[in-house]
Amino acid sequence: MLLHDNARPHVAKATQEKLQELNWDTVPHPPYSPDIAPSDYHLFRPLKMFLKEKRFAKYEDLKMAVFDFFDSQSAAFWKKGIDDLPERWLTVVTNDVQYIVN
């Protein structure tokens, strides 16, 4: 199963043909749902906690802190974000694409 938005490259004829050739099913993506955007539901809260109460004098310092956060996360952290997608998608669909309150 492949979840992607309706951006032009994703719905282009060549892309659709390749997905058929690979025998991949696509999952329709709601217009915008933070409940199934891994960056919103999995990444931003831990990143926010990591950056909490830090102050940056320069943009480069902030950029390096974000890179440090990314580097500090285990493979299990990233895997969980991906593995949680099908269940979250099902919850969104079951709730008629309404926002999920955690």
Gaussian input, Z-matrix of N, CA and C with variables (Angstrom, degrees):
# hf/3-21g

backbone

0 1
 N
 C     1     B1
 C     2     B2     1     A1
 N     3     B3     2     A2     1     D1
 C     4     B4     3     A3     2     D2
 C     5     B5     4     A4     3     D3
 N     6     B6     5     A5     4     D4
 C     7     B7     6     A6     5     D5
 C     8     B8     7     A7     6     D6
 N     9     B9     8     A8     7     D7
 C    10    B10     9     A9     8     D8
 C    11    B11    10    A10     9     D9
 N    12    B12    11    A11    10    D10
 C    13    B13    12    A12    11    D11
 C    14    B14    13    A13    12    D12
 N    15    B15    14    A14    13    D13
 C    16    B16    15    A15    14    D14
 C    17    B17    16    A16    15    D15
 N    18    B18    17    A17    16    D16
 C    19    B19    18    A18    17    D17
 C    20    B20    19    A19    18    D18
 N    21    B21    20    A20    19    D19
 C    22    B22    21    A21    20    D20
 C    23    B23    22    A22    21    D21
 N    24    B24    23    A23    22    D22
 C    25    B25    24    A24    23    D23
 C    26    B26    25    A25    24    D24
 N    27    B27    26    A26    25    D25
 C    28    B28    27    A27    26    D26
 C    29    B29    28    A28    27    D27
 N    30    B30    29    A29    28    D28
 C    31    B31    30    A30    29    D29
 C    32    B32    31    A31    30    D30
 N    33    B33    32    A32    31    D31
 C    34    B34    33    A33    32    D32
 C    35    B35    34    A34    33    D33
 N    36    B36    35    A35    34    D34
 C    37    B37    36    A36    35    D35
 C    38    B38    37    A37    36    D36
 N    39    B39    38    A38    37    D37
 C    40    B40    39    A39    38    D38
 C    41    B41    40    A40    39    D39
 N    42    B42    41    A41    40    D40
 C    43    B43    42    A42    41    D41
 C    44    B44    43    A43    42    D42
 N    45    B45    44    A44    43    D43
 C    46    B46    45    A45    44    D44
 C    47    B47    46    A46    45    D45
 N    48    B48    47    A47    46    D46
 C    49    B49    48    A48    47    D47
 C    50    B50    49    A49    48    D48
 N    51    B51    50    A50    49    D49
 C    52    B52    51    A51    50    D50
 C    53    B53    52    A52    51    D51
 N    54    B54    53    A53    52    D52
 C    55    B55    54    A54    53    D53
 C    56    B56    55    A55    54    D54
 N    57    B57    56    A56    55    D55
 C    58    B58    57    A57    56    D56
 C    59    B59    58    A58    57    D57
 N    60    B60    59    A59    58    D58
 C    61    B61    60    A60    59    D59
 C    62    B62    61    A61    60    D60
 N    63    B63    62    A62    61    D61
 C    64    B64    63    A63    62    D62
 C    65    B65    64    A64    63    D63
 N    66    B66    65    A65    64    D64
 C    67    B67    66    A66    65    D65
 C    68    B68    67    A67    66    D66
 N    69    B69    68    A68    67    D67
 C    70    B70    69    A69    68    D68
 C    71    B71    70    A70    69    D69
 N    72    B72    71    A71    70    D70
 C    73    B73    72    A72    71    D71
 C    74    B74    73    A73    72    D72
 N    75    B75    74    A74    73    D73
 C    76    B76    75    A75    74    D74
 C    77    B77    76    A76    75    D75
 N    78    B78    77    A77    76    D76
 C    79    B79    78    A78    77    D77
 C    80    B80    79    A79    78    D78
 N    81    B81    80    A80    79    D79
 C    82    B82    81    A81    80    D80
 C    83    B83    82    A82    81    D81
 N    84    B84    83    A83    82    D82
 C    85    B85    84    A84    83    D83
 C    86    B86    85    A85    84    D84
 N    87    B87    86    A86    85    D85
 C    88    B88    87    A87    86    D86
 C    89    B89    88    A88    87    D87
 N    90    B90    89    A89    88    D88
 C    91    B91    90    A90    89    D89
 C    92    B92    91    A91    90    D90
 N    93    B93    92    A92    91    D91
 C    94    B94    93    A93    92    D92
 C    95    B95    94    A94    93    D93
 N    96    B96    95    A95    94    D94
 C    97    B97    96    A96    95    D95
 C    98    B98    97    A97    96    D96
 N    99    B99    98    A98    97    D97
 C   100   B100    99    A99    98    D98
 C   101   B101   100   A100    99    D99
 N   102   B102   101   A101   100   D100
 C   103   B103   102   A102   101   D101
 C   104   B104   103   A103   102   D102
 N   105   B105   104   A104   103   D103
 C   106   B106   105   A105   104   D104
 C   107   B107   106   A106   105   D105
 N   108   B108   107   A107   106   D106
 C   109   B109   108   A108   107   D107
 C   110   B110   109   A109   108   D108
 N   111   B111   110   A110   109   D109
 C   112   B112   111   A111   110   D110
 C   113   B113   112   A112   111   D111
 N   114   B114   113   A113   112   D112
 C   115   B115   114   A114   113   D113
 C   116   B116   115   A115   114   D114
 N   117   B117   116   A116   115   D115
 C   118   B118   117   A117   116   D116
 C   119   B119   118   A118   117   D117
 N   120   B120   119   A119   118   D118
 C   121   B121   120   A120   119   D119
 C   122   B122   121   A121   120   D120
 N   123   B123   122   A122   121   D121
 C   124   B124   123   A123   122   D122
 C   125   B125   124   A124   123   D123
 N   126   B126   125   A125   124   D124
 C   127   B127   126   A126   125   D125
 C   128   B128   127   A127   126   D126
 N   129   B129   128   A128   127   D127
 C   130   B130   129   A129   128   D128
 C   131   B131   130   A130   129   D129
 N   132   B132   131   A131   130   D130
 C   133   B133   132   A132   131   D131
 C   134   B134   133   A133   132   D132
 N   135   B135   134   A134   133   D133
 C   136   B136   135   A135   134   D134
 C   137   B137   136   A136   135   D135
 N   138   B138   137   A137   136   D136
 C   139   B139   138   A138   137   D137
 C   140   B140   139   A139   138   D138
 N   141   B141   140   A140   139   D139
 C   142   B142   141   A141   140   D140
 C   143   B143   142   A142   141   D141
 N   144   B144   143   A143   142   D142
 C   145   B145   144   A144   143   D143
 C   146   B146   145   A145   144   D144
 N   147   B147   146   A146   145   D145
 C   148   B148   147   A147   146   D146
 C   149   B149   148   A148   147   D147
 N   150   B150   149   A149   148   D148
 C   151   B151   150   A150   149   D149
 C   152   B152   151   A151   150   D150
 N   153   B153   152   A152   151   D151
 C   154   B154   153   A153   152   D152
 C   155   B155   154   A154   153   D153
 N   156   B156   155   A155   154   D154
 C   157   B157   156   A156   155   D155
 C   158   B158   157   A157   156   D156
 N   159   B159   158   A158   157   D157
 C   160   B160   159   A159   158   D158
 C   161   B161   160   A160   159   D159
 N   162   B162   161   A161   160   D160
 C   163   B163   162   A162   161   D161
 C   164   B164   163   A163   162   D162
 N   165   B165   164   A164   163   D163
 C   166   B166   165   A165   164   D164
 C   167   B167   166   A166   165   D165
 N   168   B168   167   A167   166   D166
 C   169   B169   168   A168   167   D167
 C   170   B170   169   A169   168   D168
 N   171   B171   170   A170   169   D169
 C   172   B172   171   A171   170   D170
 C   173   B173   172   A172   171   D171
 N   174   B174   173   A173   172   D172
 C   175   B175   174   A174   173   D173
 C   176   B176   175   A175   174   D174
 N   177   B177   176   A176   175   D175
 C   178   B178   177   A177   176   D176
 C   179   B179   178   A178   177   D177
 N   180   B180   179   A179   178   D178
 C   181   B181   180   A180   179   D179
 C   182   B182   181   A181   180   D180
 N   183   B183   182   A182   181   D181
 C   184   B184   183   A183   182   D182
 C   185   B185   184   A184   183   D183
 N   186   B186   185   A185   184   D184
 C   187   B187   186   A186   185   D185
 C   188   B188   187   A187   186   D186
 N   189   B189   188   A188   187   D187
 C   190   B190   189   A189   188   D188
 C   191   B191   190   A190   189   D189
 N   192   B192   191   A191   190   D190
 C   193   B193   192   A192   191   D191
 C   194   B194   193   A193   192   D192
 N   195   B195   194   A194   193   D193
 C   196   B196   195   A195   194   D194
 C   197   B197   196   A196   195   D195
 N   198   B198   197   A197   196   D196
 C   199   B199   198   A198   197   D197
 C   200   B200   199   A199   198   D198
 N   201   B201   200   A200   199   D199
 C   202   B202   201   A201   200   D200
 C   203   B203   202   A202   201   D201
 N   204   B204   203   A203   202   D202
 C   205   B205   204   A204   203   D203
 C   206   B206   205   A205   204   D204
 N   207   B207   206   A206   205   D205
 C   208   B208   207   A207   206   D206
 C   209   B209   208   A208   207   D207
 N   210   B210   209   A209   208   D208
 C   211   B211   210   A210   209   D209
 C   212   B212   211   A211   210   D210
 N   213   B213   212   A212   211   D211
 C   214   B214   213   A213   212   D212
 C   215   B215   214   A214   213   D213
 N   216   B216   215   A215   214   D214
 C   217   B217   216   A216   215   D215
 C   218   B218   217   A217   216   D216
 N   219   B219   218   A218   217   D217
 C   220   B220   219   A219   218   D218
 C   221   B221   220   A220   219   D219
 N   222   B222   221   A221   220   D220
 C   223   B223   222   A222   221   D221
 C   224   B224   223   A223   222   D222
 N   225   B225   224   A224   223   D223
 C   226   B226   225   A225   224   D224
 C   227   B227   226   A226   225   D225
 N   228   B228   227   A227   226   D226
 C   229   B229   228   A228   227   D227
 C   230   B230   229   A229   228   D228
 N   231   B231   230   A230   229   D229
 C   232   B232   231   A231   230   D230
 C   233   B233   232   A232   231   D231
 N   234   B234   233   A233   232   D232
 C   235   B235   234   A234   233   D233
 C   236   B236   235   A235   234   D234
 N   237   B237   236   A236   235   D235
 C   238   B238   237   A237   236   D236
 C   239   B239   238   A238   237   D237
 N   240   B240   239   A239   238   D238
 C   241   B241   240   A240   239   D239
 C   242   B242   241   A241   240   D240
 N   243   B243   242   A242   241   D241
 C   244   B244   243   A243   242   D242
 C   245   B245   244   A244   243   D243
 N   246   B246   245   A245   244   D244
 C   247   B247   246   A246   245   D245
 C   248   B248   247   A247   246   D246
 N   249   B249   248   A248   247   D247
 C   250   B250   249   A249   248   D248
 C   251   B251   250   A250   249   D249
 N   252   B252   251   A251   250   D250
 C   253   B253   252   A252   251   D251
 C   254   B254   253   A253   252   D252
 N   255   B255   254   A254   253   D253
 C   256   B256   255   A255   254   D254
 C   257   B257   256   A256   255   D255
 N   258   B258   257   A257   256   D256
 C   259   B259   258   A258   257   D257
 C   260   B260   259   A259   258   D258
 N   261   B261   260   A260   259   D259
 C   262   B262   261   A261   260   D260
 C   263   B263   262   A262   261   D261
 N   264   B264   263   A263   262   D262
 C   265   B265   264   A264   263   D263
 C   266   B266   265   A265   264   D264
 N   267   B267   266   A266   265   D265
 C   268   B268   267   A267   266   D266
 C   269   B269   268   A268   267   D267
 N   270   B270   269   A269   268   D268
 C   271   B271   270   A270   269   D269
 C   272   B272   271   A271   270   D270
 N   273   B273   272   A272   271   D271
 C   274   B274   273   A273   272   D272
 C   275   B275   274   A274   273   D273
 N   276   B276   275   A275   274   D274
 C   277   B277   276   A276   275   D275
 C   278   B278   277   A277   276   D276
 N   279   B279   278   A278   277   D277
 C   280   B280   279   A279   278   D278
 C   281   B281   280   A280   279   D279
 N   282   B282   281   A281   280   D280
 C   283   B283   282   A282   281   D281
 C   284   B284   283   A283   282   D282
 N   285   B285   284   A284   283   D283
 C   286   B286   285   A285   284   D284
 C   287   B287   286   A286   285   D285
 N   288   B288   287   A287   286   D286
 C   289   B289   288   A288   287   D287
 C   290   B290   289   A289   288   D288
 N   291   B291   290   A290   289   D289
 C   292   B292   291   A291   290   D290
 C   293   B293   292   A292   291   D291
 N   294   B294   293   A293   292   D292
 C   295   B295   294   A294   293   D293
 C   296   B296   295   A295   294   D294
 N   297   B297   296   A296   295   D295
 C   298   B298   297   A297   296   D296
 C   299   B299   298   A298   297   D297
 N   300   B300   299   A299   298   D298
 C   301   B301   300   A300   299   D299
 C   302   B302   301   A301   300   D300
 N   303   B303   302   A302   301   D301
 C   304   B304   303   A303   302   D302
 C   305   B305   304   A304   303   D303

   B1=1.4490
   B2=1.5270
   B3=1.3110
   B4=1.4554
   B5=1.5133
   B6=1.3174
   B7=1.4586
   B8=1.5119
   B9=1.3124
   B10=1.4605
   B11=1.5126
   B12=1.3310
   B13=1.4586
   B14=1.5247
   B15=1.2896
   B16=1.4584
   B17=1.5193
   B18=1.3246
   B19=1.4608
   B20=1.5284
   B21=1.2952
   B22=1.4681
   B23=1.5253
   B24=1.3416
   B25=1.4796
   B26=1.5230
   B27=1.3285
   B28=1.4648
   B29=1.5215
   B30=1.3195
   B31=1.4642
   B32=1.5266
   B33=1.3186
   B34=1.4622
   B35=1.5272
   B36=1.3042
   B37=1.4648
   B38=1.5309
   B39=1.3287
   B40=1.4680
   B41=1.5313
   B42=1.3239
   B43=1.4685
   B44=1.5158
   B45=1.3316
   B46=1.4549
   B47=1.5279
   B48=1.3309
   B49=1.4717
   B50=1.5235
   B51=1.3369
   B52=1.4616
   B53=1.5297
   B54=1.3299
   B55=1.4589
   B56=1.5279
   B57=1.3389
   B58=1.4723
   B59=1.5251
   B60=1.3303
   B61=1.4664
   B62=1.5320
   B63=1.3133
   B64=1.4641
   B65=1.5288
   B66=1.3333
   B67=1.4577
   B68=1.5335
   B69=1.3444
   B70=1.4550
   B71=1.5192
   B72=1.3234
   B73=1.4527
   B74=1.5167
   B75=1.3118
   B76=1.4595
   B77=1.5254
   B78=1.3123
   B79=1.4513
   B80=1.5182
   B81=1.3271
   B82=1.4630
   B83=1.5182
   B84=1.2908
   B85=1.4538
   B86=1.5236
   B87=1.3343
   B88=1.4624
   B89=1.5274
   B90=1.3260
   B91=1.4658
   B92=1.5230
   B93=1.3238
   B94=1.4571
   B95=1.5125
   B96=1.2795
   B97=1.4500
   B98=1.5190
   B99=1.3353
   B100=1.4628
   B101=1.5228
   B102=1.3296
   B103=1.4510
   B104=1.5202
   B105=1.3150
   B106=1.4627
   B107=1.5205
   B108=1.3201
   B109=1.4615
   B110=1.5340
   B111=1.3413
   B112=1.4745
   B113=1.5214
   B114=1.3282
   B115=1.4629
   B116=1.5211
   B117=1.3322
   B118=1.4639
   B119=1.5182
   B120=1.3205
   B121=1.4689
   B122=1.5180
   B123=1.3183
   B124=1.4641
   B125=1.5234
   B126=1.2993
   B127=1.4582
   B128=1.5212
   B129=1.3386
   B130=1.4543
   B131=1.5239
   B132=1.3259
   B133=1.4737
   B134=1.5309
   B135=1.3457
   B136=1.4735
   B137=1.5306
   B138=1.3326
   B139=1.4642
   B140=1.5273
   B141=1.3250
   B142=1.4632
   B143=1.5266
   B144=1.3337
   B145=1.4699
   B146=1.5316
   B147=1.3245
   B148=1.4569
   B149=1.5340
   B150=1.3291
   B151=1.4679
   B152=1.5349
   B153=1.3328
   B154=1.4643
   B155=1.5325
   B156=1.3141
   B157=1.4686
   B158=1.5265
   B159=1.3126
   B160=1.4720
   B161=1.5296
   B162=1.2954
   B163=1.4642
   B164=1.5175
   B165=1.3161
   B166=1.4645
   B167=1.5169
   B168=1.3046
   B169=1.4652
   B170=1.5266
   B171=1.3277
   B172=1.4662
   B173=1.5263
   B174=1.3181
   B175=1.4609
   B176=1.5261
   B177=1.3136
   B178=1.4646
   B179=1.5315
   B180=1.3256
   B181=1.4630
   B182=1.5297
   B183=1.3309
   B184=1.4629
   B185=1.5273
   B186=1.3052
   B187=1.4735
   B188=1.5325
   B189=1.3108
   B190=1.4662
   B191=1.5315
   B192=1.3243
   B193=1.4699
   B194=1.5267
   B195=1.3210
   B196=1.4685
   B197=1.5279
   B198=1.3197
   B199=1.4722
   B200=1.5265
   B201=1.3348
   B202=1.4703
   B203=1.5244
   B204=1.3520
   B205=1.4630
   B206=1.5228
   B207=1.3233
   B208=1.4668
   B209=1.5281
   B210=1.3221
   B211=1.4677
   B212=1.5239
   B213=1.3287
   B214=1.4598
   B215=1.5258
   B216=1.3217
   B217=1.4618
   B218=1.5299
   B219=1.3070
   B220=1.4662
   B221=1.5237
   B222=1.3094
   B223=1.4623
   B224=1.5273
   B225=1.3332
   B226=1.4718
   B227=1.5305
   B228=1.3313
   B229=1.4666
   B230=1.5259
   B231=1.3221
   B232=1.4736
   B233=1.5295
   B234=1.3286
   B235=1.4657
   B236=1.5270
   B237=1.3173
   B238=1.4649
   B239=1.5217
   B240=1.3221
   B241=1.4626
   B242=1.5137
   B243=1.3142
   B244=1.4685
   B245=1.5275
   B246=1.3189
   B247=1.4767
   B248=1.5289
   B249=1.3288
   B250=1.4614
   B251=1.5299
   B252=1.3273
   B253=1.4620
   B254=1.5342
   B255=1.3314
   B256=1.4729
   B257=1.5255
   B258=1.3301
   B259=1.4692
   B260=1.5256
   B261=1.3247
   B262=1.4620
   B263=1.5216
   B264=1.3261
   B265=1.4622
   B266=1.5241
   B267=1.3149
   B268=1.4625
   B269=1.5326
   B270=1.3308
   B271=1.4607
   B272=1.5262
   B273=1.3427
   B274=1.4628
   B275=1.5242
   B276=1.3230
   B277=1.4629
   B278=1.5228
   B279=1.3206
   B280=1.4640
   B281=1.5238
   B282=1.3184
   B283=1.4681
   B284=1.5221
   B285=1.3287
   B286=1.4606
   B287=1.5256
   B288=1.3205
   B289=1.4694
   B290=1.5336
   B291=1.3206
   B292=1.4528
   B293=1.5349
   B294=1.3144
   B295=1.4561
   B296=1.5204
   B297=1.3154
   B298=1.4562
   B299=1.5322
   B300=1.3035
   B301=1.4611
   B302=1.5202
   B303=1.3352
   B304=1.4659
   B305=1.4983
   A1=108.27
   A2=115.38
   A3=121.23
   A4=108.91
   A5=116.14
   A6=121.66
   A7=106.92
   A8=116.25
   A9=119.83
   A10=108.99
   A11=115.46
   A12=118.84
   A13=109.68
   A14=116.32
   A15=120.50
   A16=112.39
   A17=117.06
   A18=120.85
   A19=108.86
   A20=116.72
   A21=121.22
   A22=114.47
   A23=118.31
   A24=116.59
   A25=112.91
   A26=117.08
   A27=120.76
   A28=112.69
   A29=116.94
   A30=119.88
   A31=112.12
   A32=116.16
   A33=120.07
   A34=110.26
   A35=115.18
   A36=120.90
   A37=111.37
   A38=116.78
   A39=120.31
   A40=111.20
   A41=116.67
   A42=120.81
   A43=110.40
   A44=116.79
   A45=121.16
   A46=111.73
   A47=115.69
   A48=119.85
   A49=110.95
   A50=117.25
   A51=121.09
   A52=110.73
   A53=116.97
   A54=120.49
   A55=110.94
   A56=116.15
   A57=119.73
   A58=110.44
   A59=115.86
   A60=120.90
   A61=110.38
   A62=117.30
   A63=122.05
   A64=112.16
   A65=115.62
   A66=122.68
   A67=111.51
   A68=115.15
   A69=121.36
   A70=108.97
   A71=115.65
   A72=121.07
   A73=108.02
   A74=115.80
   A75=119.33
   A76=109.20
   A77=114.14
   A78=121.84
   A79=106.50
   A80=118.21
   A81=118.75
   A82=111.23
   A83=116.15
   A84=122.91
   A85=109.23
   A86=118.19
   A87=119.29
   A88=110.01
   A89=119.19
   A90=121.49
   A91=113.37
   A92=118.21
   A93=121.32
   A94=107.19
   A95=115.85
   A96=119.84
   A97=108.93
   A98=117.43
   A99=119.36
   A100=111.96
   A101=116.54
   A102=120.40
   A103=112.85
   A104=117.02
   A105=118.96
   A106=111.92
   A107=117.25
   A108=121.48
   A109=106.67
   A110=117.62
   A111=119.21
   A112=113.45
   A113=116.41
   A114=118.15
   A115=110.88
   A116=117.36
   A117=120.13
   A118=112.43
   A119=117.99
   A120=118.56
   A121=113.50
   A122=118.94
   A123=119.47
   A124=113.19
   A125=117.33
   A126=120.56
   A127=113.95
   A128=117.69
   A129=119.58
   A130=114.06
   A131=118.95
   A132=119.70
   A133=111.05
   A134=119.64
   A135=118.12
   A136=112.66
   A137=117.18
   A138=119.68
   A139=110.20
   A140=116.77
   A141=121.11
   A142=110.47
   A143=117.00
   A144=120.50
   A145=110.97
   A146=116.63
   A147=121.57
   A148=110.97
   A149=116.15
   A150=120.61
   A151=112.96
   A152=116.41
   A153=121.30
   A154=111.11
   A155=114.02
   A156=123.77
   A157=114.05
   A158=117.73
   A159=120.26
   A160=107.79
   A161=116.91
   A162=122.42
   A163=107.99
   A164=115.69
   A165=120.79
   A166=109.55
   A167=115.39
   A168=120.80
   A169=110.78
   A170=115.44
   A171=119.96
   A172=109.76
   A173=114.70
   A174=121.14
   A175=110.43
   A176=117.40
   A177=121.28
   A178=111.55
   A179=117.02
   A180=120.57
   A181=110.63
   A182=116.33
   A183=120.61
   A184=110.54
   A185=115.10
   A186=120.37
   A187=110.56
   A188=117.34
   A189=120.76
   A190=111.16
   A191=117.60
   A192=120.72
   A193=109.99
   A194=117.18
   A195=120.39
   A196=109.53
   A197=117.12
   A198=119.72
   A199=110.64
   A200=117.23
   A201=120.67
   A202=110.73
   A203=116.25
   A204=120.01
   A205=110.07
   A206=117.03
   A207=120.55
   A208=110.61
   A209=115.86
   A210=120.21
   A211=112.47
   A212=117.57
   A213=120.56
   A214=113.20
   A215=117.92
   A216=120.75
   A217=110.37
   A218=114.95
   A219=120.23
   A220=110.24
   A221=115.34
   A222=120.47
   A223=109.95
   A224=116.95
   A225=121.17
   A226=111.22
   A227=117.50
   A228=121.27
   A229=110.37
   A230=116.71
   A231=121.20
   A232=110.20
   A233=117.08
   A234=120.82
   A235=110.60
   A236=117.19
   A237=120.43
   A238=110.91
   A239=116.85
   A240=120.58
   A241=111.98
   A242=116.51
   A243=121.47
   A244=110.42
   A245=116.72
   A246=120.74
   A247=112.78
   A248=117.49
   A249=120.93
   A250=113.01
   A251=117.40
   A252=120.24
   A253=114.38
   A254=120.73
   A255=118.94
   A256=113.52
   A257=116.70
   A258=119.80
   A259=110.86
   A260=116.81
   A261=120.24
   A262=110.22
   A263=116.84
   A264=120.07
   A265=109.93
   A266=116.92
   A267=120.82
   A268=110.98
   A269=116.93
   A270=120.70
   A271=111.01
   A272=116.65
   A273=120.52
   A274=110.09
   A275=116.93
   A276=121.27
   A277=110.35
   A278=116.93
   A279=121.96
   A280=111.18
   A281=116.97
   A282=122.07
   A283=112.33
   A284=116.69
   A285=122.20
   A286=111.73
   A287=115.14
   A288=124.96
   A289=111.79
   A290=116.68
   A291=121.36
   A292=108.65
   A293=115.74
   A294=121.50
   A295=110.50
   A296=116.78
   A297=122.29
   A298=108.18
   A299=116.33
   A300=121.08
   A301=106.74
   A302=115.95
   A303=120.35
   A304=110.85
   D1=136.96
   D2=179.07
   D3=-124.16
   D4=124.03
   D5=175.83
   D6=-100.43
   D7=120.64
   D8=174.27
   D9=-146.62
   D10=161.92
   D11=-179.78
   D12=-83.85
   D13=-172.50
   D14=-177.47
   D15=-99.43
   D16=30.10
   D17=176.66
   D18=-61.34
   D19=149.33
   D20=-175.66
   D21=-50.65
   D22=-45.70
   D23=179.79
   D24=-61.59
   D25=-28.51
   D26=-177.20
   D27=-78.67
   D28=-26.05
   D29=-178.62
   D30=-106.21
   D31=4.53
   D32=179.00
   D33=-62.29
   D34=151.75
   D35=-177.21
   D36=-56.52
   D37=-44.45
   D38=-178.97
   D39=-62.29
   D40=-39.90
   D41=178.53
   D42=-65.53
   D43=-45.71
   D44=179.57
   D45=-61.49
   D46=-40.14
   D47=177.95
   D48=-64.03
   D49=-41.50
   D50=179.59
   D51=-64.88
   D52=-41.26
   D53=177.94
   D54=-62.14
   D55=-38.91
   D56=177.15
   D57=-66.46
   D58=-42.53
   D59=179.65
   D60=-60.14
   D61=-39.44
   D62=-179.89
   D63=-81.41
   D64=-6.68
   D65=-179.16
   D66=61.07
   D67=40.41
   D68=178.38
   D69=-95.10
   D70=136.59
   D71=172.74
   D72=-91.10
   D73=144.83
   D74=175.99
   D75=-108.87
   D76=148.90
   D77=178.99
   D78=-105.77
   D79=126.88
   D80=178.55
   D81=-64.26
   D82=140.08
   D83=-176.40
   D84=-104.82
   D85=124.62
   D86=175.37
   D87=-59.00
   D88=158.03
   D89=-177.13
   D90=-49.24
   D91=-50.90
   D92=171.66
   D93=-155.15
   D94=123.62
   D95=178.96
   D96=-140.64
   D97=106.90
   D98=178.16
   D99=-62.75
   D100=-17.93
   D101=-179.46
   D102=-68.45
   D103=-22.32
   D104=179.79
   D105=-121.84
   D106=13.57
   D107=173.23
   D108=-95.08
   D109=107.40
   D110=-176.34
   D111=-52.82
   D112=-33.12
   D113=179.08
   D114=-63.51
   D115=-37.44
   D116=-178.36
   D117=-78.09
   D118=-47.93
   D119=-172.49
   D120=-88.35
   D121=-19.63
   D122=-174.31
   D123=-117.64
   D124=-34.15
   D125=-170.46
   D126=-96.71
   D127=-44.93
   D128=-169.55
   D129=-67.51
   D130=-37.60
   D131=179.98
   D132=-62.94
   D133=-50.25
   D134=177.36
   D135=-63.47
   D136=-36.50
   D137=177.99
   D138=-64.48
   D139=-42.36
   D140=177.96
   D141=-59.61
   D142=-43.80
   D143=178.95
   D144=-64.92
   D145=-38.31
   D146=179.40
   D147=-63.54
   D148=-38.34
   D149=-176.50
   D150=-89.03
   D151=-7.07
   D152=-175.63
   D153=-54.77
   D154=131.60
   D155=176.41
   D156=65.60
   D157=8.79
   D158=173.54
   D159=-86.92
   D160=146.65
   D161=177.30
   D162=-123.31
   D163=142.92
   D164=-176.32
   D165=-126.46
   D166=128.97
   D167=179.41
   D168=-81.80
   D169=-29.17
   D170=-176.89
   D171=-133.50
   D172=153.09
   D173=176.61
   D174=-56.56
   D175=-39.82
   D176=-178.91
   D177=-60.82
   D178=-34.62
   D179=177.89
   D180=-65.55
   D181=-43.46
   D182=176.61
   D183=-62.21
   D184=-45.33
   D185=179.83
   D186=-58.19
   D187=-43.84
   D188=179.69
   D189=-66.71
   D190=-36.23
   D191=178.36
   D192=-64.67
   D193=-40.66
   D194=178.51
   D195=-65.49
   D196=-43.53
   D197=176.47
   D198=-60.60
   D199=-39.94
   D200=177.68
   D201=-60.92
   D202=-41.23
   D203=177.10
   D204=-59.99
   D205=-49.53
   D206=-179.43
   D207=-57.67
   D208=-45.83
   D209=-178.69
   D210=-65.70
   D211=-27.49
   D212=-176.21
   D213=-81.33
   D214=-10.98
   D215=-177.84
   D216=-83.48
   D217=138.50
   D218=-179.72
   D219=-76.70
   D220=165.03
   D221=175.18
   D222=-60.02
   D223=-33.30
   D224=179.63
   D225=-63.59
   D226=-34.97
   D227=177.57
   D228=-61.01
   D229=-49.38
   D230=-178.61
   D231=-67.62
   D232=-39.24
   D233=179.72
   D234=-63.26
   D235=-41.31
   D236=179.70
   D237=-60.92
   D238=-42.38
   D239=178.51
   D240=-58.24
   D241=-39.28
   D242=178.98
   D243=-76.09
   D244=-44.61
   D245=-177.66
   D246=-64.16
   D247=-28.88
   D248=-179.01
   D249=-75.79
   D250=-16.26
   D251=-175.88
   D252=-55.85
   D253=-50.85
   D254=-177.23
   D255=-58.31
   D256=-41.97
   D257=179.90
   D258=-66.79
   D259=-41.61
   D260=178.94
   D261=-65.20
   D262=-40.96
   D263=178.83
   D264=-61.44
   D265=-44.54
   D266=179.37
   D267=-61.39
   D268=-40.75
   D269=178.24
   D270=-62.98
   D271=-42.19
   D272=178.22
   D273=-61.50
   D274=-46.18
   D275=-179.46
   D276=-64.27
   D277=-44.37
   D278=179.93
   D279=-61.00
   D280=-34.55
   D281=179.57
   D282=-90.02
   D283=20.60
   D284=177.46
   D285=55.70
   D286=42.29
   D287=176.54
   D288=60.68
   D289=29.73
   D290=175.35
   D291=-88.27
   D292=154.90
   D293=179.81
   D294=-61.66
   D295=137.59
   D296=179.74
   D297=-92.24
   D298=128.44
   D299=176.07
   D300=-96.98
   D301=118.60
   D302=-179.53
   D303=-86.06

